[in-house]
Structures are given as structure tokens and as C-alpha cells.
Amino acid sequence: MAVTVEYDAVVVGAGAAGMTAALATARSGLSTLVIEKAPVYGGSTARSGAGIWIPNNEVILAAGVPDTPAKADTYLAAVVGPEVPAARRQAFLANGPRAISFLLRHTPLRFSWMQGYPDYYPELPGGMPQGRSIEPQALDANILGAEYAKLNPSYVPTPPGTVVYDVDYKWLSLIARHPRGVATATEIVWRYLQLSAQGQKPISMGQALAGGLRAGLLAAGVPVWLDTPLLDLHVENGRVAGVVARRDGQEILIRARRGTVIGSGGFEHNERMRKQYQQAPIGTDWTVGAASNTGDGIEAGERAGAALGLMDDAWWGPMIPLPDGPWFCLSERTLPGTIFVNQAGQRFVNEAAPYSDVVHVMYEKGHIPCWMITDQEYRNRYLFKDLAPLLPYPEGWYRAKDWTIGGLAAKIGVPAAALRATVERFNAQARAGRDPDHRRGDSAYDAYFADPTNQPSPCLTPIWLPPFYAFTIVPGDLGTKGGLVTDARARVLRPDGSVIPGLYAAGNASAAVMGRSYAGAGSTLGPAMTFGYVAGMDLVSG
């Protein structure tokens, strides 16, 4: 290697975890470099809705959310169970609010409480039906200058001339059903017009979060080298002392005097790793994670002796394979007038349950693929993806369409009598407003993306108006959640529990503090930013 450079801290990955870590080290006075494999920065963060689940942060407390450390600890312990060490749980809860306060001081980011978006298990002790999640407010992209062009695009681009927040999506889905739908659509245009009149170029959701973090790095003088993939970790005398990367076509050694942070994301786009660690059927076609997430940091850490954890799991969600790519099925499955059925034509799950739970059931029971059954009334009522109510579905979107349930069953290869019996039973329960079979609608979470104008239950309505539709449902994900095992200080551990000196990890390159569950909206980004901050601050103190 002809070229060697040296910094106090080297961070691999320019997503939320990596950029937060870099900001922590730089603002503490350390020379810091971020390297990013992709030609753009932001990773999966920039593609996301940017919900952030961090209890007791100053944003929600200022909004009057009645959270307490004890309440949050009780809830998180109930959600994640014993698999996650209590010290890591408590490190997340203690440092998360500090991370948010730090970002408010050192970036242009401002956040709002996602009022009414429940924790995913609000009925558990410490759970909150009104939620704890926050999201970034609109950011003026002008502050990024030329760096704006290097921001990873959104998974779902907002329509031109709008500023859309996560909390708007619920009401946009109901634009033909609820007066707040039209009011919300008007508001998102008005927001844009107001900000544009001030000379701003407003961006929102994941674009705002990733852009705001990048703006913080610009102000702190931190270089971000794009198109610079990690090749391996550099180890000296048993300590990780930097990285070997490729830049401008040549290998380069980047030494790290104080420490190296792996924030390079998961391995969702690595077919070999997915087949090695995860249950079939699996692949890279059903994920919406950033295309550059191929597990490079995880494998480099393993070569350096790191233990791996949760490699069989992911941030799962039911996905509809569409011609232009997979669609993460969120509100579409929760709105009344849908059911999921297996190959036997039977319901098997609460369709409105937290998305990771639905896919866990699909794998546990072998119901892959399954089908979402809907009717024309559902099409007349609700937004579907970005398709307005009443408009016909493009043919490539659904698996089958028929004027009878029996005909639909034949087209998707399930027993007609069973599917008819399933629909009839569901319809009877929907008319009564209760689902004793799978308890859809019993949790406050179930009702969030449902229809409050629908009676007697916002979650349940009969499937009766032909034509009927069947959509293919597969186990998709927002990214993998397994990776390098870390301690409460974000230090990477060996299989025997000892620390690998000089090496830290955060985000989807590390085994998730959420274990096999999902506490609320933003359970990926909240811990990623928190442990990025923890890693940076520990590196400084070390």
C-alpha cells in the first residue's frame, strides 16, 4: 500500500449510526474521517421515514409526554426479554436522550413528537398508546450546498411541491374517508409553499435526518469520503488500529490512533450471507435497505475475532413484490377490508400486528408466500401505495382478480371451499366488530393505520363487493438486525466476552439492542444514533 493517512477516529459508513459517531468524536476535538462505500451518503437512513424511538428525550418531554426512565425500562424489558443484556438496554435508555440533545446542539436538526403513533405493544407495562417516537422537521437542503446532490434518494420520494411527515401518511391513506385526509394534503402543500417563499429547499423524513447529520459534519470539518469501500480492518498487536480501504482505485491504509467505529449497515443485499444465516425462502429481492448494505463491516469484524449475534433475524415486514420493486406493506394491510390467508385458504395472523411479528409468524408456520385478499370497496375507499382511491390497480400489482371468491381461490391455488368459509367467518366477525380468532383491533397499535370512520371497528369490515383481489405477500425487511456483538459501551466483543481493543460498532452492523422484537416506530434509528453517540464518546474518553 503506497498511501497511508492517519486520524484519531475512523468511522465506516455514512448512515445515522456512523455520522452520529463521527460528530461525537469531532465535537470532542478528535480528528475524524468517515468512509462510505456508496457514491452517496445516508444509506438506509436517507431512504427511511426517519421515525426515532428514544424514550425520555427532551423533545417528547417538552411536548408533555408523561414518560419516565422507570416506565421506559419496564416497557423495554418486557418487549425484548432476557436475550438482550440489561446493561445494554439501560445504556440505550440512559444515552438516547443525551444523543438527541447533542444533535440538537451540533446540527440544524429539529424534531417533533409523532403524536398518537403508539408504541408497538402499548398494552404492556410501561407502554404508551400515544407513543414516544419523534421525527425530524423539514430541513433546508440549501445548507448542504453541493453535498445535497450526494444524498441517497428516498425509498418513497415525496411528491414535488410537498413536505410530508411520517404522521401525515395515516391521514393521506384516508383522503377519501376522513376530512383530516384532505386537510393534511392541503397542509403538506402549504408547508412547502411557506418554506419555499422563504427561499428554502425543504426536505423531510429520512432525507432531512441524513442531510441534517451531514450538515453537522460539514460544520465540524469532518471529511466524508464516498466511493471508498472497506476492504479489511487493520490490526496491530491485537488492537484494531484502523482500516484498509479502496480509494481512487488503490488500496489505502487509514490508521486510527484512538479507535474505529463500524456503522456500515446490515447484510440484506448479500445473497450468500442471507442464505448462510437466515431461514429459507430468503434473498435480496424483498428488502428495501440501501443497496450498498452487503455486510462488509460485519465480515471484517468477524475476521478480527468478533462474535456475531441475531444473524438469523431482520427488521421484518410483509412485502408486496411489485414490478418496480418491493413495497413495504404498512397501512395497506391494517385498513379494514383485508385478510391474509395461507396456502390452505385460512387466516393465520392478526394482519394489523407489528410488521416484524407478522413475518415471524409467516416463517414459524411456513406460510410463504401468503396472500392479502381484498375487494372493490377497499379499492374505492383507500390510498394504496401512491394510487388514489377508485383508480384501477395496475395489473402487475396483484396476483389475481375475480368476480367470485371461488374463482379467486382457483387463480391463487388455494381450496375454494376453504377460502369461501374463511371470508364468510371473517365477515361475520367484522360485522360484529370483534376478531376472536386473531384479536385484530384489540391493541391501540392495530387501530393507528385503520379507519376511524368505519364502524363498529376501525380495523374490520366485510369483504363483499366484487371484484375480489389477491396480492402476494412475502417476508420483506427494512434491513437485517444481526451483526457484531457489542457491550454497553458499543465496544465489539469476542465470543468469550472479551473486548477487541479499538473497535466499536453501531446500527445494523451490530446485533440489535431490540433483540427479536420492535418497541416502536424508529427502533432501528433510535438505537443506531444512540450507540453511534456512545461509541464516539467512549472512543474520546479512551
FENGI-V656410 format. One record per backbone hydrogen bond with DSSP energy under -1.0 kcal/mol. CO is the residue of the C=O (numbers start at 1). NH is the residue of the N-H. Records with the same first field share a line. If there is no record, write none. Layout:
CO->NH  NH
This chain:
3->253
5->255
7->257
8->258  259
9->33
10->261
11->35
12->263
14->42
15->19
16->20
17->21
18->22
19->23
20->24
21->25
22->26
23->27
25->30
26->29
31->9
33->11
34->225
35->13
36->228
38->227
41->152
42->46
45->48
47->155
48->206
52->134
57->61
58->62
59->63
60->65
61->64
65->67
68->72
69->73
70->74
71->75
72->76
73->77
74->78
75->79
76->80
77->81
85->89
86->90
87->91
88->92
89->93
90->94
91->95
92->96
95->99
96->100
97->101
98->102
99->103
100->104
101->105
102->106
103->107
110->137
112->135
113->115
114->117
116->118
121->124
124->127
128->119  131
130->116
133->114
134->52
135->112
139->203
140->143
141->144
142->145
144->147
145->148
147->150
148->151
150->41
159->162
165->168
166->169
168->172
169->173
172->175
173->383
174->177  178
178->181
179->183
180->184
181->185
182->186
183->187
184->188
185->189
186->190
187->191
188->163  192
189->193
190->194
191->195
192->196
193->197
195->200
196->199
201->141
203->139
204->207
205->209
206->210
207->211
208->212
209->213
210->214
211->215
212->216
213->217
214->218
215->219
216->220
217->222
218->221
223->34
225->36
229->246
232->244
234->241
236->239
239->236
241->256
242->234
243->254
244->231  232
245->252
247->250
250->247
252->245
253->5
254->243
255->7
259->10
260->504
261->12
262->506
266->295
267->270
270->274
271->275
272->276
273->277
274->278
286->477
290->293
292->294
293->269
295->299
296->300
297->301
298->302
299->303
300->304
301->306
302->305
307->485
309->483
310->313
313->481
314->316
315->478
317->476
318->329
319->474
320->327
322->325
325->322
327->320
328->330
331->335
339->373
341->371
342->345
346->342
350->353
354->358
355->359
356->360
357->361
358->362
359->363
360->364
361->365
362->367
366->368
370->473
371->341
372->471
373->339
374->469
375->379
376->380
377->381
378->382
379->390
384->387
387->384
388->391
394->397
400->470
402->468
404->408
405->409
406->410
407->411
408->412
409->414
415->419
416->420
417->421
418->422
419->423
420->424
421->425
422->426
423->427
424->428
425->429
426->430
427->431
428->432
429->433  434
435->439
439->442
445->448
447->450
451->454
458->451
465->376
468->402
469->374
470->399  400
471->372
473->370
474->319  476
476->317
477->288
479->315
481->512
483->309
484->511
485->493
487->490
490->505
491->487
492->500
493->307
494->497
498->494
500->503
501->240
502->260
503->492
504->262
507->510
509->484
512->515
514->517
519->120
520->523
522->53  526
524->528
525->529
526->530
527->531
528->532
529->533
530->534
531->535
532->536
533->537
534->538
535->539
536->540
537->541
538->542
